[in-house]
């Protein structure tokens, strides 16, 4: 079931992250962190494992939620 608030917050986060970090004020960064916290605490995460290419023959494993798109460090992912 789609959580409308999560979709809107995720979209807002994506928009806010489009401003280069060097141009983000401390208040701006606080808003970004608040949205991340909201998503982390309120999204019914569906974590996906993926590989991101880092070179012609190398890649890094990443974990992200397919609903809110937050990323998670491998240490936070529980084995099935």
C-alpha positions in Angstrom: 0.0 0.0 0.0 1.4 3.4 -1.0 2.1 5.8 1.8 1.3 9.2 0.2 3.2 11.1 2.9 6.3 9.0 2.2 6.1 9.6 -1.6 5.8 13.4 -1.0 8.7 13.5 1.5 10.9 11.4 -0.7 10.2 13.7 -3.6 10.9 16.8 -1.4 14.2 15.2 -0.3 15.2 14.6 -3.9 14.5 18.2 -4.8 16.4 19.6 -1.8 19.4 17.4 -2.6 19.6 18.9 -6.1 21.2 22.0 -4.5 25.0 21.6 -4.3 26.1 20.9 -0.8 28.5 24.0 -0.9 25.4 26.1 -1.4 23.4 24.6 1.5 23.1 26.6 4.7 23.0 24.9 8.1 19.3 25.4 8.3 18.9 23.8 4.8 20.9 20.8 6.0 18.8 20.5 9.1 15.6 20.3 7.0 17.2 17.5 4.9 18.2 15.6 8.0 14.7 16.0 9.4 13.2 14.6 6.2 15.6 11.7 6.3 14.7 11.0 9.9 10.9 11.1 9.1 11.4 8.7 6.2 13.6 6.4 8.3 11.0 6.2 11.1 7.8 6.2 9.1 8.4 4.3 5.8 7.6 0.6 5.6 11.0 0.0 4.0 11.4 -2.6 1.3 15.2 -2.9 1.0 16.7 -3.8 -2.3 20.3 -5.0 -2.8 22.0 -3.7 -5.9 25.5 -3.3 -7.4 26.8 0.1 -8.6 29.6 0.1 -11.1 32.7 1.9 -9.8 34.9 1.1 -12.8 35.0 -1.1 -15.9 35.3 -4.3 -13.8 34.5 -3.2 -10.3 31.3 -2.5 -8.4 30.0 -1.7 -4.9 27.1 -3.4 -3.2 24.4 -0.9 -2.0 21.1 -1.3 -0.1 18.2 1.0 -0.6 14.5 1.2 0.0 12.5 1.0 -3.2 9.7 3.1 -1.5 11.6 6.1 -0.1 15.0 5.6 -1.7 17.0 6.0 1.5 20.2 4.0 1.4 21.4 1.8 4.2 24.9 0.6 5.2 25.4 -3.1 4.8 25.9 -3.4 8.6 22.3 -2.4 9.1 20.9 -5.1 6.9 19.8 -8.3 8.6 20.5 -11.6 6.8 17.5 -13.6 5.7 
